[in-house]
Amino acid sequence: MVYLDHAATTPMVPEAVQAMTAHLTVTGNANALHAAGRRARRTVEEAREELAAALGARPSEIVFTGGGTEADNLAVKGLFWARRAEDPRRVRVLASPVEHHAVLDAVHWLADHEGAVVEWLEVDGFGRVHPQALRAAIEKAPRDVALVTAMWANNEVGTILPVRELAEVARGFGIPSHSDAVQAFGQTEVDFAAAGLDALTVTGHKVGGPYGVGALVLRREDTPVPLLHGGEQERSRSGTLDVPAIAAFATAARLAAERRADFARTVGALRDELVRGVRAAVPDAVLNGDPSPEGRLPANAHFSFPGCDGDALLLLLDAQGIACSTGSACTAGVAQPSHVLLAMGQAPELARATLRFSLGHTTTAEDIATVVKAIGPAAERARAAGQI
């Protein structure tokens, strides 16, 4: 199989597998006081230090969670509740419209159930929020803003957002800012302290670690209202810690940070070859997102194929052993155009005709050649099927 859906999940690296399996047979609750508990706690704290170093954060700023979705929800909902409790006027949530659904749906939920007033920040044709757009939104009523959330890099089209500049604008008004860096970590430099953020989301299975473990990087000065109650094992987060997964996550994160430059260079070159090949095979294919190497993630190539149904194209490739994704959400079995592309100004029919190829540490030149050979005939068949 040619696997080009690493943005969905990427295989665990061997070192993370070894770290996880080494702890699976070791018993101990990290909150217990006996020797077994203290041993587990030491593993967790060493992992916390390792992850913090990889993210440019302090160990005390790492809050382990059950994954990126939980971390996003804790940041968005928790900070909203805390800010509103301090001042009932703070009900405005400023968010980019191209967020992953873990943020997007959390924001919608606050509007539907908690009286939040949501304002979607304008994005350009690449899916990027500009600092002046954020400043203009805040200046309408600065005292009413609860928080700002804008992802570090888009999970569909790969565009990198100016997170440091956005955080600087928010901080100038005393407003906390959060960024989902799930896709960015390991592909571009992610430095929590340098970015000036209040909260940052990462997860294990996107950087070669296991499923079901992530982290919210959270400034010590911020105390979001918890989503979960029942033990307070982590700051603002209850639940018995998954010691084997945490150890594996930290190992994968350290390696992702150490290997980032090599990853970007090697995988970026493969991505560029894929882009050239797809354009040659399907001349009217549209590359979405920022086309410049410095403006997008090195492992992302997202295309719209005019006249094709994205799901049909995906299944035609899947039948040939090529795994990728459409980047569109499905509700009740009905394919919807990508909310990211619609926010970027793309027409609905073109926003349904998409494929996302996302590369990773197992991608080879042979994989790229296989896709390039298959994409032209697949697009022709998808177009022919759409005309029946």
C-alpha positions as CSV (number, residue, x, y, z in Angstrom):
1,M,0.0,0.0,0.0
2,V,1.1,3.6,-0.7
3,Y,0.1,5.5,2.4
4,L,-0.2,9.2,1.9
5,D,-2.6,10.1,4.7
6,H,0.0,10.9,7.4
7,A,-2.0,14.1,8.4
8,A,-4.7,11.7,9.6
9,T,-2.2,9.6,11.5
10,T,1.3,8.5,11.0
11,P,3.0,5.2,11.9
12,M,4.7,5.0,15.3
13,V,8.4,5.3,15.1
14,P,10.3,2.3,16.5
15,E,11.8,4.2,19.4
16,A,8.3,5.2,20.6
17,V,7.1,1.6,20.2
18,Q,10.0,0.4,22.4
19,A,9.3,3.1,25.0
20,M,5.6,2.1,25.2
21,T,6.1,-1.6,25.3
22,A,8.8,-1.3,28.0
23,H,6.2,0.3,30.3
24,L,3.2,-1.8,29.4
25,T,4.2,-4.5,31.9
26,V,5.2,-2.1,34.7
27,T,2.4,-1.6,37.2
28,G,2.0,1.7,39.0
29,N,-0.5,4.6,39.3
30,A,1.5,7.8,39.0
31,N,-0.6,9.3,41.8
32,A,0.1,6.5,44.3
33,L,2.6,7.2,47.1
34,H,4.2,3.7,47.2
35,A,7.3,2.7,45.3
36,A,5.4,1.5,42.2
37,G,3.5,4.8,42.1
38,R,6.7,6.8,42.6
39,R,8.3,4.9,39.7
40,A,5.4,5.7,37.4
41,R,5.4,9.3,38.5
42,R,9.1,9.6,37.7
43,T,8.4,8.3,34.2
44,V,5.6,10.9,33.7
45,E,7.8,13.8,35.0
46,E,10.7,12.8,32.8
47,A,8.3,12.6,29.8
48,R,7.0,16.1,30.8
49,E,10.5,17.5,30.7
50,E,11.2,15.8,27.4
51,L,8.1,17.1,25.8
52,A,8.6,20.6,27.2
53,A,12.1,20.8,25.7
54,A,10.8,19.7,22.3
55,L,8.1,22.5,22.4
56,G,10.1,25.4,23.9
57,A,8.1,25.3,27.1
58,R,8.6,24.8,30.8
59,P,7.7,21.3,32.3
60,S,5.1,23.0,34.5
61,E,3.3,24.2,31.4
62,I,2.6,20.7,30.1
63,V,-0.8,19.2,30.8
64,F,-1.2,15.7,29.5
65,T,-4.6,14.9,27.9
66,G,-6.3,12.0,26.1
67,G,-5.5,13.6,22.7
68,G,-5.6,16.7,20.6
69,T,-9.4,16.9,20.7
70,E,-9.6,17.0,24.5
71,A,-6.7,19.5,24.6
72,D,-8.5,21.8,22.1
73,N,-11.8,21.6,24.1
74,L,-10.1,22.3,27.4
75,A,-8.4,25.4,25.9
76,V,-11.4,26.8,24.1
77,K,-14.2,26.0,26.6
78,G,-12.0,26.2,29.7
79,L,-10.5,29.6,28.9
80,F,-13.9,30.9,27.8
81,W,-15.6,29.9,31.1
82,A,-12.7,31.3,33.2
83,R,-12.6,34.6,31.4
84,R,-16.4,35.0,31.6
85,A,-16.4,34.2,35.3
86,E,-13.9,37.0,35.8
87,D,-16.0,39.5,33.8
88,P,-19.5,38.5,32.4
89,R,-19.0,40.9,29.5
90,R,-16.4,38.5,28.0
91,V,-18.5,36.4,25.7
92,R,-16.9,37.1,22.3
93,V,-14.8,34.3,20.8
94,L,-12.6,35.2,17.9
95,A,-11.7,32.2,15.8
96,S,-10.4,31.4,12.4
97,P,-13.0,29.7,10.2
98,V,-10.4,27.1,8.9
99,E,-9.9,25.4,12.2
100,H,-10.0,21.6,12.7
101,H,-13.4,20.4,13.9
102,A,-12.0,19.9,17.4
103,V,-11.8,23.7,17.7
104,L,-14.6,24.5,15.3
105,D,-17.2,22.4,17.0
106,A,-16.1,23.5,20.4
107,V,-16.7,27.1,19.4
108,H,-20.1,26.3,17.9
109,W,-21.0,24.5,21.1
110,L,-20.2,27.5,23.2
111,A,-22.4,29.6,21.0
112,D,-25.3,27.1,21.2
113,H,-25.1,26.3,24.9
114,E,-23.1,29.0,26.7
115,G,-24.1,32.3,25.1
116,A,-20.8,32.9,23.3
117,V,-20.8,35.4,20.5
118,V,-18.6,33.9,17.8
119,E,-16.8,36.1,15.3
120,W,-15.0,34.3,12.4
121,L,-11.8,36.0,11.4
122,E,-11.4,36.7,7.7
123,V,-8.8,34.6,5.9
124,D,-7.1,35.2,2.6
125,G,-7.2,32.9,-0.5
126,F,-4.5,30.7,1.1
127,G,-6.5,30.2,4.4
128,R,-4.3,32.6,6.4
129,V,-5.5,35.0,9.1
130,H,-3.6,38.3,9.0
131,P,-2.8,40.2,12.2
132,Q,-4.7,43.3,11.0
133,A,-7.9,41.3,10.7
134,L,-7.5,40.2,14.3
135,R,-6.8,43.7,15.5
136,A,-9.8,45.1,13.7
137,A,-12.1,42.4,15.3
138,I,-10.7,43.1,18.8
139,E,-10.9,46.9,18.5
140,K,-14.6,46.8,18.0
141,A,-15.1,45.9,21.7
142,P,-11.8,44.8,23.4
143,R,-13.4,44.3,26.9
144,D,-15.9,41.8,25.5
145,V,-13.4,39.3,24.0
146,A,-12.9,36.0,26.0
147,L,-10.2,34.5,23.8
148,V,-8.6,34.1,20.4
149,T,-8.0,30.8,18.7
150,A,-6.1,30.3,15.4
151,M,-4.3,27.1,14.3
152,W,-0.6,27.0,13.7
153,A,-0.9,25.3,10.3
154,N,-4.0,24.2,8.5
155,N,-4.7,20.4,8.5
156,E,-6.2,20.4,5.0
157,V,-4.3,22.8,2.8
158,G,-1.1,23.1,4.8
159,T,-0.9,26.9,5.0
160,I,1.1,28.1,8.0
161,L,-0.5,31.0,10.0
162,P,1.5,33.9,11.5
163,V,0.9,32.6,15.1
164,R,3.5,34.8,16.8
165,E,2.1,38.0,15.3
166,L,-1.5,37.0,16.1
167,A,-0.6,36.2,19.7
168,E,1.2,39.6,20.0
169,V,-1.9,41.4,18.9
170,A,-4.1,39.5,21.4
171,R,-1.6,40.0,24.2
172,G,-1.5,43.7,23.6
173,F,-5.2,43.8,24.6
174,G,-4.7,41.3,27.5
175,I,-6.6,38.6,25.7
176,P,-5.5,34.9,25.9
177,S,-4.7,33.2,22.7
178,H,-4.7,29.5,21.8
179,S,-3.3,27.7,18.8
180,D,-3.9,24.1,17.6
181,A,-0.4,23.0,16.5
182,V,-1.3,19.3,15.9
183,Q,-0.3,19.4,12.3
184,A,2.6,21.9,12.6
185,F,4.6,20.1,15.3
186,G,7.4,18.1,13.7
187,Q,7.1,19.8,10.3
188,T,7.9,23.4,11.2
189,E,9.5,25.0,14.3
190,V,7.0,25.2,17.2
191,D,8.3,27.2,20.1
192,F,5.7,27.9,22.7
193,A,7.6,30.6,24.6
194,A,8.7,32.4,21.5
195,A,5.2,32.4,20.1
196,G,3.8,34.2,23.1
197,L,0.7,32.0,23.3
198,D,-1.3,31.2,26.3
199,A,-2.2,27.7,25.2
200,L,-1.0,25.2,22.5
201,T,-2.4,21.8,21.4
202,V,-0.3,18.9,20.3
203,T,-1.0,15.1,20.0
204,G,1.0,11.9,19.9
205,H,-0.2,10.1,16.8
206,K,0.7,12.8,14.4
207,V,4.4,12.8,15.3
208,G,5.1,9.0,15.5
209,G,3.6,8.4,18.9
210,P,0.6,6.4,20.0
211,Y,-3.1,7.2,19.7
212,G,-5.0,8.5,22.7
213,V,-2.5,10.8,24.3
214,G,-1.8,14.5,23.7
215,A,-1.0,17.7,25.6
216,L,-2.2,21.2,26.2
217,V,0.8,23.5,26.8
218,L,-0.6,26.1,29.2
219,R,1.0,29.2,30.7
220,R,1.1,29.0,34.5
221,E,-0.8,32.2,34.7
222,D,-3.9,30.7,33.0
223,T,-6.3,28.4,34.7
224,P,-9.1,27.1,32.5
225,V,-12.2,25.7,34.0
226,P,-11.9,21.9,33.8
227,L,-13.9,19.8,31.4
228,L,-13.4,16.7,33.6
229,H,-13.7,16.4,37.4
230,G,-12.6,13.6,39.6
231,G,-9.0,13.7,40.8
232,E,-7.1,16.7,39.3
233,Q,-4.2,14.6,38.3
234,E,-3.1,17.3,35.9
235,R,-3.7,21.1,36.0
236,S,-7.3,21.6,35.1
237,R,-7.5,17.9,34.0
238,S,-8.6,14.8,35.9
239,G,-8.0,11.2,34.9
240,T,-5.5,8.5,35.6
241,L,-2.4,9.1,33.6
242,D,-1.6,6.6,30.8
243,V,2.1,6.1,31.7
244,P,3.1,3.9,28.7
245,A,1.5,6.2,26.2
246,I,3.0,9.3,27.8
247,A,6.5,7.8,27.7
248,A,6.0,6.9,24.0
249,F,4.6,10.3,23.2
250,A,7.5,12.1,24.8
251,T,10.0,9.9,22.9
252,A,8.3,10.6,19.6
253,A,8.1,14.3,20.3
254,R,11.8,14.5,21.1
255,L,12.7,12.7,17.9
256,A,10.3,14.8,15.8
257,A,11.9,18.0,17.1
258,E,15.4,16.7,16.6
259,R,14.7,15.4,13.1
260,R,12.5,18.3,12.0
261,A,15.0,20.0,9.7
262,D,15.9,16.7,7.9
263,F,12.2,15.8,7.7
264,A,11.3,19.1,6.1
265,R,14.1,18.9,3.6
266,T,13.6,15.2,2.6
267,V,9.8,15.1,2.7
268,G,9.5,18.6,1.2
269,A,11.5,17.4,-1.8
270,L,9.2,14.4,-2.2
271,R,6.2,16.7,-1.9
272,D,7.5,19.0,-4.6
273,E,8.0,16.0,-6.9
274,L,4.5,15.0,-6.2
275,V,3.2,18.4,-7.1
276,R,5.1,18.6,-10.3
277,G,3.9,15.1,-11.3
278,V,0.2,15.7,-10.5
279,R,0.3,19.0,-12.4
280,A,1.8,17.3,-15.4
281,A,-0.7,14.4,-15.3
282,V,-3.7,16.6,-14.7
283,P,-2.9,20.1,-16.0
284,D,-6.0,21.8,-14.7
285,A,-5.5,20.5,-11.1
286,V,-5.5,23.4,-8.6
287,L,-2.9,23.4,-5.8
288,N,-4.6,24.8,-2.7
289,G,-3.0,26.7,0.1
290,D,0.1,28.8,0.0
291,P,2.3,27.6,-2.9
292,S,5.5,29.0,-1.5
293,P,7.7,26.4,0.4
294,E,8.1,28.7,3.4
295,G,4.3,29.3,3.6
296,R,3.1,25.7,3.8
297,L,3.9,22.5,5.6
298,P,6.5,20.4,3.8
299,A,4.4,17.2,3.9
300,N,1.2,18.6,2.5
301,A,-0.1,18.7,-1.1
302,H,-3.8,19.5,-1.4
303,F,-5.5,19.6,-4.9
304,S,-8.8,20.4,-6.4
305,F,-9.6,18.5,-9.6
306,P,-12.2,20.3,-11.7
307,G,-15.0,18.0,-12.9
308,C,-14.2,15.2,-10.4
309,D,-16.0,14.0,-7.3
310,G,-13.4,13.9,-4.6
311,D,-14.8,10.7,-3.0
312,A,-14.9,8.9,-6.4
313,L,-11.3,9.9,-7.1
314,L,-10.3,8.7,-3.6
315,L,-11.9,5.3,-4.1
316,L,-10.4,4.9,-7.5
317,L,-6.9,5.4,-6.0
318,D,-7.8,3.3,-3.0
319,A,-8.6,0.4,-5.4
320,Q,-5.0,0.7,-6.6
321,G,-3.6,0.6,-3.0
322,I,-3.1,4.3,-2.7
323,A,-4.4,5.9,0.6
324,C,-5.1,9.6,0.7
325,S,-8.1,11.7,1.9
326,T,-10.6,14.2,0.5
327,G,-10.3,16.7,3.3
328,S,-14.0,17.1,3.3
329,A,-16.4,16.3,6.1
330,C,-19.4,14.0,5.8
331,T,-22.6,14.5,7.7
332,A,-25.3,11.7,7.6
333,G,-23.5,10.1,4.6
334,V,-23.7,13.2,2.5
335,A,-20.4,14.7,1.4
336,Q,-20.1,18.4,2.2
337,P,-17.6,20.8,0.6
338,S,-14.6,21.6,2.7
339,H,-15.3,24.4,5.2
340,V,-11.7,25.4,4.8
341,L,-11.9,25.9,1.0
342,L,-15.2,27.7,1.3
343,A,-13.7,30.1,3.8
344,M,-10.8,30.7,1.3
345,G,-13.4,31.7,-1.4
346,Q,-13.4,28.5,-3.5
347,A,-16.6,27.6,-5.2
348,P,-18.6,24.7,-3.6
349,E,-18.3,22.4,-6.7
350,L,-14.6,22.8,-6.7
351,A,-14.4,22.4,-2.9
352,R,-16.0,19.0,-3.3
353,A,-13.4,17.9,-5.9
354,T,-10.4,17.6,-3.6
355,L,-7.7,15.2,-2.5
356,R,-5.2,15.7,0.2
357,F,-1.9,13.9,-0.1
358,S,0.0,14.1,3.2
359,L,3.5,12.6,3.4
360,G,5.4,11.2,6.3
361,H,8.5,9.5,7.6
362,T,7.8,6.3,5.7
363,T,7.1,8.0,2.3
364,T,9.5,6.9,-0.5
365,A,10.2,8.2,-4.0
366,E,8.6,5.0,-5.3
367,D,5.4,6.0,-3.5
368,I,5.4,9.3,-5.3
369,A,6.0,7.7,-8.7
370,T,3.1,5.3,-8.1
371,V,0.7,8.2,-7.3
372,V,1.9,10.3,-10.3
373,K,1.3,7.3,-12.6
374,A,-2.2,6.6,-11.3
375,I,-3.6,10.1,-10.8
376,G,-4.2,11.0,-14.5
377,P,-6.2,7.9,-15.5
378,A,-8.1,8.1,-12.1
379,A,-9.1,11.7,-12.8
380,E,-10.2,10.8,-16.3
381,R,-12.4,8.0,-15.0
382,A,-13.8,10.2,-12.2
383,R,-14.8,12.9,-14.7
384,A,-16.4,10.4,-17.0
385,A,-18.4,8.9,-14.2
386,G,-19.6,12.4,-13.2
387,Q,-20.9,13.0,-16.7
388,I,-23.1,9.9,-16.8
